[in-house]
Amino acid sequence: AARVCPDRPDAPTTDDVAVAHKLDKLFATLHPQDAKDIKQLLDLLDNALGGLLLEGRINTFTGSSAVKQDEILQSWRTSGVTLKRTGYKALVGLCAATYFADPSTFKSVGYPGPPNYGNVKTPAKGGGA
């Protein structure tokens, strides 16, 4: 998640927002086949053998430097292999949505937050126009 939502001085980190924990909780609520698909995607990204066969790298994703992780993600984003591009979009979408859904991130992107519809006054009954 930190590679998708890099740290900025004016924003909470992905650890501050607990993105990984929130995603784990989300995955636990998914249909078993959907959870299996996501696990396979994450395993493919972090598997050294898969990395060697698909990209010529010998390290796992999590065992790679931040620079190398960015290179791996970029290679997935621009890959000619549809599965890798789709996987990239899924991972980035899940991480970014989870991060930016947290109210502590709103100020850093200039979002005032959702409207407060609870303060809307309704017209009095029988008070026709």
C-alpha positions as CSV (number, residue, x, y, z in Angstrom):
1,A,0.0,0.0,0.0
2,A,2.9,2.4,0.7
3,R,4.1,2.1,-2.9
4,V,0.7,3.1,-4.2
5,C,0.1,5.9,-1.7
6,P,3.6,7.2,-1.1
7,D,4.3,9.2,2.1
8,R,3.8,13.0,1.9
9,P,4.6,15.4,4.7
10,D,1.0,16.7,4.8
11,A,-0.7,13.4,4.8
12,P,-1.0,10.3,7.1
13,T,1.0,7.3,6.1
14,T,-0.7,4.1,4.9
15,D,0.4,2.6,8.3
16,D,-1.3,5.5,10.1
17,V,-4.5,4.7,8.2
18,A,-4.0,1.0,8.7
19,V,-4.6,0.2,5.0
20,A,-3.3,-3.3,5.2
21,H,-5.4,-4.2,8.2
22,K,-8.5,-2.7,6.6
23,L,-7.9,-4.6,3.4
24,D,-7.4,-7.9,5.4
25,K,-10.8,-7.2,7.0
26,L,-12.4,-6.6,3.6
27,F,-10.9,-9.7,2.1
28,A,-12.3,-11.7,5.0
29,T,-15.8,-10.7,4.0
30,L,-15.5,-11.6,0.4
31,H,-16.9,-14.6,-1.4
32,P,-14.4,-17.4,-1.0
33,Q,-13.6,-17.5,-4.7
34,D,-13.0,-13.7,-4.8
35,A,-10.7,-14.0,-1.8
36,K,-8.9,-16.8,-3.4
37,D,-8.4,-14.8,-6.6
38,I,-6.9,-11.9,-4.6
39,K,-4.6,-14.2,-2.6
40,Q,-3.4,-15.7,-5.9
41,L,-2.7,-12.2,-7.3
42,L,-0.8,-11.2,-4.2
43,D,1.1,-14.5,-4.2
44,L,2.1,-14.0,-7.9
45,L,3.3,-10.5,-7.1
46,D,5.4,-11.6,-4.1
47,N,6.6,-15.0,-5.3
48,A,10.3,-15.2,-6.2
49,L,9.8,-18.0,-8.7
50,G,7.0,-16.1,-10.4
51,G,9.1,-13.0,-10.4
52,L,12.0,-14.9,-12.0
53,L,9.8,-16.5,-14.7
54,L,7.8,-13.3,-15.5
55,E,10.3,-10.6,-14.9
56,G,13.7,-12.0,-14.4
57,R,14.0,-11.0,-10.7
58,I,15.1,-13.2,-7.9
59,N,13.7,-11.4,-4.9
60,T,10.2,-11.3,-3.6
61,F,8.3,-8.1,-3.9
62,T,8.3,-7.5,-0.1
63,G,12.0,-8.3,0.0
64,S,12.8,-5.7,-2.6
65,S,13.8,-2.1,-2.1
66,A,11.2,0.6,-2.5
67,V,12.8,1.6,-5.8
68,K,12.7,-1.9,-7.1
69,Q,9.1,-2.3,-5.8
70,D,8.2,0.8,-7.8
71,E,9.9,-0.7,-10.9
72,I,7.9,-3.9,-10.5
73,L,4.6,-2.1,-10.1
74,Q,5.5,0.0,-13.2
75,S,6.2,-3.1,-15.2
76,W,2.9,-4.6,-14.2
77,R,1.1,-1.3,-15.1
78,T,2.6,-1.3,-18.6
79,S,2.9,-5.1,-19.2
80,G,1.7,-6.7,-22.4
81,V,0.2,-9.4,-20.3
82,T,-3.4,-8.6,-19.5
83,L,-3.4,-10.5,-16.2
84,K,-0.5,-8.3,-14.9
85,R,-2.2,-5.0,-16.0
86,T,-5.5,-6.1,-14.5
87,G,-3.8,-7.2,-11.3
88,Y,-2.0,-3.8,-11.1
89,K,-5.3,-1.9,-11.5
90,A,-7.0,-4.1,-8.9
91,L,-4.2,-3.6,-6.3
92,V,-3.9,0.1,-6.9
93,G,-7.6,0.6,-6.8
94,L,-8.1,-1.3,-3.6
95,C,-5.2,0.4,-1.8
96,A,-6.0,3.9,-3.0
97,A,-9.7,3.5,-2.2
98,T,-9.0,2.2,1.2
99,Y,-6.5,4.9,1.9
100,F,-8.5,7.9,0.7
101,A,-11.7,6.6,2.3
102,D,-10.2,7.4,5.7
103,P,-11.3,10.8,7.0
104,S,-7.7,11.6,8.2
105,T,-6.6,11.8,4.5
106,F,-9.3,14.3,3.4
107,K,-7.5,17.5,4.4
108,S,-4.3,16.5,2.5
109,V,-6.2,16.4,-0.8
110,G,-8.4,19.4,-0.2
111,Y,-11.6,17.3,0.3
112,P,-13.9,18.9,2.9
113,G,-15.6,15.5,3.5
114,P,-19.0,14.2,2.6
115,P,-21.9,16.6,2.9
116,N,-23.8,16.6,6.1
117,Y,-27.3,15.9,5.0
118,G,-28.4,15.6,8.6
119,N,-28.7,19.4,8.9
120,V,-31.1,19.7,6.0
121,K,-34.4,21.2,7.2
122,T,-37.6,19.7,5.8
123,P,-40.6,21.9,5.2
124,A,-43.3,21.9,7.8
125,K,-46.4,19.7,7.0
126,G,-49.2,21.6,5.4
127,G,-47.1,24.6,4.8
128,G,-47.8,24.7,1.0
129,A,-46.0,27.1,-1.3
